Amino acid sequence: MAPILEVRNVTKRFPGVLANDRISFHLNPGEILAFLGENGAGKTTLMNILYGLYAPDEGEIWVRGAPAVIHEPKDAIELGIGMVHQHFQLVPVFTVAENIVMGTESVRFPFSWKTLGLAAGAAAALFFVGGLLNQGALAGDLPLVVRSLLVGLAGGAAVAALYGLVNLLGYLTRFRFRVYLPVVAAASAVSFVALALFAHTPERIPLLIALALLFAAASYPALKVISTALDRHMAARRIRALSSQYGLAVEPDALVGNLPVGVQQRVEILKTLYRQAEILILDEPTAVLTPQETDELFGIMRSLVAQGKSIIFISHKLKEVMTVADRIIVLRNARVVGETRPAETSEEQLAEMMVGREVALVVDKGVASPGEVVLEVRGLTAVDRRHQPALRGVDLFVRAGEVLGVAGVQGNGQTELVEVLTGLRPATGGSVRILGQEVTNAPPRRITELGVAHIPEDRQRDGLVLPFPIYDNLRLCTYRQPPFARGVITNFDEVYRYADRVVREFDVRTPSIALPVQNLSGGNQQKVIVAREFSRPIRLLIAAQPTRGLDVGSIEYIHRRLVQKRDEGCAVLLVSAELDEIMALSDRIAVMYGGRIVGTVDADKVTREELGLLMAGAQLQRGSTGQEVAVG
Amino acid sequence: MAKQRLSQRIAALPLWTRLVLLAALIILVVLLSKWLVLLLLIGLGLWPLTWLVGLGVLALISTRRGGWPWLKAWLVGRLRGLVVPALAVVTALIIGAIVIMVTDPEVYAALSEGRIGAAIRVSLADLGQAYGALYVGALGNPLNILAGIGQWLTGGEIQPLWSSLRGPSDSLVQSVPYIFAGLAVALGFRAGLFNIGAEGQIGIGWLAAVVVGFSLPGLPAVILLPLAILVGAAAAGLWSAIAGFLKARTGAHEVITTIMLNYVSFRLSAWILCGPLEVTQGTCRTREIVPAAYLPRFLSHPVTLHWGFFLALLAAVAMGWYLFRTTWGFELRTVGANPNAAHYGGIKVGRTYVVTMFLSGCLAGLAGVSQGLGITHNIALGFQSGYGFDSIALALLGKSHPAGVVAASILFGVLRAGASRMQSVAGIPTEIVQIVQSMVIIFIAAPAIIQTLYRLRQARREEADIVFSREAGA
């Protein structure tokens, strides 16, 4: 079958960076093509070119066998290309239906068949009733009802003609809206005046002209409301139809801001389908999904493809690509370095292609030898942003030299737990002890000074000051201490020296330590945080989603560093929504559900399925063998 | 390289040596202040000469650092940032010219009689007179300055020189309150705070300094002047800290609290000036301060430049040092850039808000202090001149950096000084200059207008979001 999309030798340069280097590929109809590559390999740039957000410097794009010129997303949409971005572009205070139709609202107003029909019908009805009531004004010897009917028809026809005239003028002059008011006002004035003359009441002419203008002015918003309501109704119907056709269950009147992330993603996909996309580009769709939601997404993707759509799926997660893709293209350093099928390759081979060298996918981890208890949490309670209970009595402990992984679907209190432990959120009850010292509700500085390091979940909000240079971010927690400051005055020589050393030691790829961190890629930003936290003596490391949004090379690095810290005797509390990460790194695993720890197990004695059940709220029970078993 | 070695050598000296050197430098500046100011004013008035001298110095330096290519690169780098502001000023002046031409009734009279040539001549004459007065009021008449220098050197008559330097002096005098108020608002912006209360804080500082100035007649100047300055600054600082405290404790937005405090300040000072402190019935004016509390003038009448100017420059340097070289300044900037990360780093965000508002208020108060102790020597009703509100635009123009604020303030001071002469000599209302000032602000705040007008190369939007650094792999 001929390819539905063909990209030939596309090249894109930015100042100082070659983002895409003669990339060529094709997409067959009805297939899922996965693009694999690290952050910075060029996949997002390529997709932005396909969607019209960037213009290629060289190369051609062919859609359905014909060359395509894409200057802006509108052109891409018209070609049937739809994109779901990694960061959703939804308005939280609008409903699902409003978000989906946003940008496609009918510009055919004031003329759409339905509006015309309604308006003409309403006018006819009014004239009919008016004729019935005003029998004196209608001459003739037909029965009253028939006369009124005729008048009604005439009225309806007049309105229809009026709208036709307005639409024609608008079409010819391209001033659709601007012709409406003057034309309708003029036409109404003329007809009312004619009516007055016909009824021999010329003294009413000024009044009637005023009424005509009022009618014209008032009809515009009235019709707009009708038109919008009609459009919304049509849109909701169409959304429901699409929704059931493709298996994307959504409620058109729900507010997007209240929906879970997985449903929001479905709304984004519906947006593309509503605009009749044939080629869907999904940019890192699973970055924000739980394992269950990811499975659902794959089901949706397969069903879309079965109904004739073609999907380009961008990811850096090897497992997922192997699971769902029909073909895989690997990008590295702005070039295509490999094209293969899941059956013909393996995760190790893919990782090697992505990174250019052999990558250890499984962390080399020795057995832990835990020491004293470093962190002890008893009965911790706290509320979230909306004053709802987020932690309902959390009990856990972490010993020196071991990794406790906290697993669980996002939204069960993990975020609040980490915030309370690092002093960023007040606890409403319970106690937190670090190295025997009571630190419940202690300020962040005190906790830091006890030797606690924190890799925050939202690194850009809590961990970094984006506009500041790397060296300022590296001294964020220690700027007051010697040698960085003598009293109040900063010693920049020491700051630069430290930054140079640490940037090299922690493999932060940057041309200079003065670069603002917002110009670094996600992986390098995370390395800056790791560098800052690890280069002072720490007893407890709290890592929240440490590898979110990172590429394989950075993930491997961070995992290695975490295990290294554990082996140095540090206690590590790892909170992650990636079950694979928890299972690979933890010595013990605690599962959070509904603000509590519902089970703590040894990592080597539990299966993935049992963890999944616990994450879904099952209880732990002692089975016949004495071993704890999850019961749903 | 020579400079680097010098600064490294200075940094290597022990702390006490450096403090002694600093003190010696300050004493030197004070002793030579008259000459320095004279040089400054002449340099401003004869600015083409200053530019030539500057270029000569640069050429000398360039011989040590790589000759012409280095010089060219340095010049292009520095000047590139000045293209848009320079064009903004030029365009604003053009618009001002159009307004002048269009608001002269004589021009219309000529046009209505069909005498187009006469109309053009009249409008050009208007323009010439107006902008000529603007220039002389702002920067002095270069010929007069040269003549004055000549007369002084040959005959010893110095008065003509002073008269000719009135223009540059007025510009710098007018820029002093702008500098202080602009620094105040810029400091607030750096911490993420909008200090709209500068106008009220100026009044508080002015009032407090003047009150100290006439209440303690026995004290010598060495004690009284610094005391008046400090009291004025501190009073305004405390006034502003109220808003900071409210924000820290209750989260009340400082825009609202500072604006409301402005009103309180205006009414309070009106009551005080027309009531308890009124010197003669019906004037709403206080007593004059004792001469010991005057901010001394450098030279004689009509050069009114006073020590407040040096204080303003000192404040700018101090603010730069505070912001970029101390841990307190780091805290302030971090709170402004990302309060969450600042909180995580252990910075007390609430306390930073209070301290920042206090310091900002101090700076704004110094604007009032310098007017009260340097120019008017008392305080009278109607002292508000809008410096506090213009300073918001100044802080934005200067991108919240002390050097930028000083540059923008001097520009505004120049325009204001020229405006008053334009009004007195050419009869053009000062509102024209306010139009020009506003146009300058608009053009600099929205550079796209200038870029489109003059078809300058625009940075493409795509370039703005490059991820600079890439990951592993070859």
Interface residues (C-beta under 8 A of the other chain):
Chain A: F14 P15 G16 V17 E38 N39 G40 A41 Y54 R332 N333 M354 V355 G356 R357 T422 L424 P443 P444 R445 T448 H454 P456 R461 D462 G463 L464 V465 L466 P467 F468 D472 L476 C477 Y479 R480 A485 V488 I489 T490 F492 R509 T510 P511 L515 N519 L520 S521 G523 N524 D551 G553 S554
Chain B: R325 T326 T327 W328 F330 E331 R333 T334 A337 N338 N340 A341 A342 H343 Y344 G345 G346 E462 E463 I466 V467 F468 S469 R470 E471 A472 G473 A474
